[in-house]
Amino acid sequence: MSSQVFLSDHDLEEMLAELQQEAEQPDIGKHYQANDSEIVWTLNKPFGKWFNHSFHLRDYLTLTLTEWTFQENFNFTMKSQTEPLFGFSFCMSGGFSVKPFGRAKEFVAHARDTHIAFFQGDMQTTSEVDSGQTVSLVQIGVKPELINTLSTEVSDPSQSVLHQTFSNYQTGKSWLTITMTPAMSIALQQILQCPYQGITKQLYLESKALELITLQLHQLTEDRSTASTSLKLDDIDRIHLARDILIRNLNEPPSLLLLAKQAGINSFKLKQGFREIFNTTVFGYLHAYRMEEARRLLQLGKLNVTQVAQTVGYDHPGKFAAAFKKKFGISPKMLKSC
């Protein structure tokens, strides 16, 4: 049985202070770097590794990339006094739980989950991370002022879907789980593989952060419109597993029957679940993800069109080109040359 490690925010502050002191010594100060818009640090401790890269993109908007790899079960307790803040969180891998002090219900994040949270006032939370996994997170912090200025749903920003959802946030309502879509997955990969530096990097990451917020708010409206479901929680978990199996096998996806078997669910519930959770068919989801991944690879510029087609599961470049143009209104060759 794995041992437990307990850390507080005060412990973390002390560790980061040590890293900052080391940063002044060029021969060892490689684990803490900071400038006006970025802070990057890495903690390497006996209990494991904690990597953090945060960006101040503009007033009211931050982006943070976090990775946890712990050899022991990890418990982190944080106390804070927070100005009103919306948090958009994307769990790329691994899983963890967060329990707010004084509340019976905990917040649980699994791989390929996304969440919207609202923070305000005095808070105390305990995060628990199991050992033997890598948890990768992308988090966006947005103050309500920015949401107000960006809201175009109605003339009064306070009536936007986000404000409606958190209309009771003063009383502590805080967490929502949102379905991760193929478009979100691609935008997240683009953030993690950002090819730019300097001001171009800043603008690129800001555009991707705003894109992810837009995609989450859109999906929130989709999820709310299909909130009534006959699926059990175990069925929902298995449908998410089936989605992950599809993504891992883009070039050779399993048949519907084999996918259902691998996910431990019958084919009827699998088809029903994809329509209810992802608002599309199983292979409609696969097609959309293939196209988004192809667009990302083309924009990255490291593969030619034929190689991209093969990577996302097309044996014939002509069929790939036709599907791509139908989806995006531009040929893959033309996009690559842009």
C-alpha positions in Angstrom: 0.0 0.0 0.0 1.4 3.4 -1.0 2.3 5.8 1.7 0.8 9.3 2.1 2.3 12.7 1.7 0.6 15.8 3.2 1.5 19.3 2.0 0.0 22.7 2.7 0.1 25.9 0.6 2.6 27.2 3.2 4.9 24.1 2.5 4.7 24.9 -1.2 5.6 28.5 -0.7 8.7 27.5 1.3 9.7 25.1 -1.5 9.2 27.7 -4.2 11.2 30.2 -2.1 14.1 27.8 -2.1 13.8 27.4 -5.9 13.9 31.2 -6.3 17.1 31.3 -4.3 18.6 28.6 -6.4 17.6 30.5 -9.5 20.2 33.1 -8.6 22.9 30.5 -8.9 23.4 29.7 -12.6 25.0 26.3 -12.0 21.9 24.9 -10.1 19.1 27.4 -10.7 17.4 25.5 -13.5 14.1 24.7 -11.8 12.6 28.2 -11.5 12.3 30.9 -14.2 10.2 34.0 -14.3 9.6 37.1 -16.4 6.8 39.6 -16.7 4.4 37.2 -18.4 5.5 33.7 -17.5 6.6 31.7 -14.4 7.9 28.1 -14.8 9.0 25.9 -12.0 9.7 22.2 -11.3 9.7 20.5 -7.9 11.7 17.3 -7.8 11.1 15.7 -4.4 11.3 12.1 -3.0 7.5 12.0 -3.2 7.5 12.9 -6.9 7.5 15.7 -9.4 5.4 18.8 -9.7 5.7 20.9 -12.9 3.9 24.2 -13.3 4.0 26.8 -16.2 1.8 29.8 -15.8 1.1 32.6 -18.3 -0.4 36.1 -17.6 -2.1 36.6 -21.0 -3.9 39.8 -20.4 -5.9 41.6 -17.7 -8.4 39.1 -16.2 -7.0 36.1 -18.2 -4.4 33.5 -17.1 -3.3 30.1 -18.4 -1.6 27.4 -16.3 -0.1 24.1 -17.4 0.4 21.6 -14.6 1.8 18.1 -14.4 1.9 15.8 -11.4 3.8 12.5 -11.2 3.9 11.2 -7.6 5.5 8.1 -6.2 3.3 8.4 -3.1 -0.3 9.3 -2.6 -0.4 13.1 -2.5 -2.6 15.4 -0.4 -2.4 19.1 -0.8 -4.4 21.5 1.3 -4.7 25.1 0.2 -6.3 28.1 1.9 -7.1 31.2 -0.1 -9.0 34.4 -0.3 -10.1 34.7 -3.9 -11.6 37.6 -5.8 -14.5 36.4 -8.1 -12.9 34.1 -10.6 -14.1 31.5 -13.2 -11.9 28.5 -13.7 -11.9 26.4 -16.9 -10.1 23.2 -16.3 -9.1 20.4 -18.7 -7.7 17.1 -17.4 -5.6 15.6 -20.2 -4.5 12.5 -18.3 -4.7 10.9 -14.9 -7.2 11.7 -12.2 -7.6 13.4 -8.9 -10.2 14.7 -6.4 -10.8 18.0 -4.7 -12.8 18.4 -1.5 -13.8 21.9 -0.4 -13.7 22.3 3.4 -17.1 22.0 5.1 -18.8 20.3 2.1 -19.7 16.6 2.0 -19.4 16.4 -1.8 -16.0 16.2 -3.4 -15.1 17.2 -7.0 -13.6 14.3 -9.0 -11.7 14.7 -12.3 -10.9 11.9 -14.7 -8.8 11.8 -17.8 -10.5 13.8 -20.7 -12.9 15.5 -18.3 -13.3 19.3 -18.5 -14.8 21.5 -15.7 -16.0 25.0 -15.1 -15.7 26.3 -11.5 -16.4 29.5 -9.7 -14.3 30.7 -6.8 -15.0 33.6 -4.4 -14.1 34.6 -0.9 -12.4 32.5 1.8 -11.8 28.9 0.6 -10.0 25.8 1.8 -9.6 22.8 -0.4 -7.8 19.5 -0.2 -6.6 17.9 -3.4 -5.9 14.1 -3.5 -3.8 12.5 -6.2 -3.1 8.8 -6.3 0.5 7.6 -6.9 1.7 5.8 -10.0 0.1 8.1 -12.6 0.8 11.3 -14.5 -1.9 14.0 -14.1 -1.7 16.6 -16.8 -3.9 19.7 -16.5 -4.6 22.8 -18.5 -6.3 25.5 -16.5 -7.6 28.9 -17.5 -8.5 31.6 -15.0 -11.0 34.3 -16.1 -12.4 37.2 -14.0 -16.1 38.0 -14.6 -15.2 41.3 -16.1 -13.7 39.6 -19.1 -16.7 37.2 -19.4 -18.9 40.3 -19.4 -17.0 42.0 -22.2 -16.8 38.8 -24.3 -20.4 37.7 -23.9 -22.4 38.1 -27.1 -25.3 35.8 -26.3 -27.6 38.6 -25.3 -27.4 42.3 -24.8 -27.1 41.9 -21.0 -24.0 39.9 -20.2 -25.3 39.0 -16.8 -27.9 36.8 -18.6 -25.2 34.7 -20.4 -25.3 31.0 -20.0 -22.3 31.1 -17.6 -23.9 33.7 -15.3 -27.2 31.8 -15.4 -25.5 28.6 -14.5 -23.7 30.2 -11.6 -26.5 32.5 -10.5 -26.2 31.1 -7.0 -22.4 31.3 -6.8 -22.6 33.6 -3.8 -23.9 30.6 -1.8 -21.1 28.4 -2.9 -22.3 26.5 -6.0 -19.0 25.9 -7.8 -18.4 22.9 -10.0 -19.7 21.7 -13.4 -18.4 18.8 -15.5 -18.5 19.5 -19.3 -18.0 17.0 -22.1 -14.6 17.2 -23.8 -15.1 17.5 -27.5 -12.6 16.7 -30.4 -12.2 20.5 -31.0 -11.2 21.0 -27.4 -8.7 18.1 -27.5 -7.0 19.6 -30.6 -6.9 23.1 -29.1 -5.3 21.7 -25.9 -2.6 19.9 -28.0 -1.9 23.1 -29.8 -1.3 24.9 -26.5 1.0 22.1 -25.3 2.9 22.1 -28.6 3.0 25.9 -29.2 5.6 26.5 -31.9 6.1 30.3 -31.3 8.1 32.5 -29.0 7.9 36.1 -27.7 4.8 38.2 -28.4 3.6 35.7 -31.1 3.5 33.0 -28.5 1.6 35.3 -26.1 -1.0 36.1 -28.8 -1.3 32.5 -29.9 -1.9 31.2 -26.4 -4.4 33.9 -25.7 -6.3 33.0 -28.8 -6.3 29.3 -27.8 -7.4 30.1 -24.3 -10.3 32.1 -25.6 -11.1 29.3 -28.1 -11.3 26.8 -25.3 -13.6 29.0 -23.2 -15.9 29.4 -26.2 -15.9 25.7 -26.9 -16.7 24.9 -23.2 -19.5 27.4 -23.1 -21.0 26.1 -26.3 -20.7 22.5 -25.0 -22.3 23.7 -21.7 -25.4 24.7 -23.6 -25.4 21.4 -25.5 -25.0 19.4 -22.3 -27.8 21.3 -20.6 -30.1 20.7 -23.6 -29.5 17.0 -23.3 -29.3 16.8 -19.5 -32.1 14.2 -19.3 -30.5 10.8 -19.8 -31.4 7.2 -19.1 -27.8 6.2 -18.8 -26.3 5.0 -15.5 -23.0 6.4 -14.2 -21.2 3.2 -15.0 -22.5 3.4 -18.6 -21.3 7.0 -18.9 -17.8 5.9 -17.7 -17.8 3.1 -20.3 -18.8 5.4 -23.1 -16.0 7.8 -22.2 -13.7 4.7 -22.2 -15.0 3.8 -25.7 -14.2 7.4 -26.8 -10.7 7.1 -25.6 -10.2 3.8 -27.4 -11.3 5.4 -30.6 -8.9 8.3 -30.2 -6.0 5.9 -29.5 -6.7 4.0 -32.6 -7.4 6.7 -35.2 -5.7 4.9 -38.1 -7.3 1.4 -37.3 -10.4 2.0 -35.3 -12.3 -1.1 -34.0 -15.7 -2.1 -35.4 -18.7 -1.0 -33.4 -19.2 -4.4 -31.9 -15.5 -4.8 -31.0 -15.5 -1.3 -29.5 -18.5 -2.1 -27.4 -16.8 -5.3 -26.2 -13.6 -3.5 -25.3 -15.5 -0.9 -23.4 -17.7 -3.5 -21.6 -21.0 -2.2 -22.8 -23.5 -3.4 -25.3 -23.6 -1.8 -28.8 -27.1 -0.4 -28.3 -26.1 1.6 -25.2 -22.9 2.6 -26.9 -24.7 4.2 -29.8 -27.3 5.7 -27.5 -24.7 7.0 -25.2 -22.6 8.7 -27.9 -25.7 10.5 -29.1 -26.7 11.6 -25.6 -23.2 12.6 -24.3 -21.4 13.7 -27.5 -24.4 14.7 -29.6 -23.2 12.6 -32.5 -22.8 8.9 -33.6 -19.8 6.8 -32.7 -18.1 7.2 -36.1 -19.4 10.8 -36.5 -17.3 11.5 -33.4 -14.3 9.6 -34.9 -14.6 11.5 -38.2 -14.8 14.9 -36.4 -11.7 14.1 -34.3 -9.8 12.8 -37.4 -10.5 16.1 -39.2 -9.5 18.3 -36.2 -6.3 16.2 -35.7 -5.5 16.4 -39.4 -5.9 20.2 -39.3 -3.5 20.4 -36.3 -0.9 18.3 -38.0 -1.1 20.3 -41.2 -0.7 23.5 -39.4 2.2 22.1 -37.4 3.9 21.6 -40.8 6.1 18.6 -40.0 4.2 16.0 -42.2 3.1 16.2 -45.8 -0.6 15.7 -46.8 -0.2 12.0 -47.5 1.5 11.4 -44.2 -1.2 13.3 -42.3 -3.9 11.3 -44.1 -2.2 8.0 -43.1 -1.8 9.3 -39.5 -5.5 9.9 -39.1 -6.6 6.7 -40.7 -7.0 7.4 -44.5 -5.4 5.0 -46.9 -6.3 7.1 -49.9 -5.1 10.8 -49.9 -7.8 11.7 -52.4 -10.6 10.6 -50.1 -8.9 12.4 -47.2 -8.6 15.6 -49.2 -12.3 15.4 -50.2 -13.4 14.8 -46.6 -11.2 17.6 -45.3 -12.4 20.2 -47.8 -16.0 19.2 -47.1 -15.3 19.8 -43.4 -13.3 23.0 -43.5 -14.0 24.5 -47.0 -10.3 24.4 -47.9 -8.1 21.7 -49.3 -5.4 20.2 -47.0 -2.7 21.2 -49.5 -3.9 24.8 -49.5 -4.1 24.9 -45.7 -0.5 23.5 -45.4 0.8 26.2 -47.8 -0.8 29.0 -45.8 
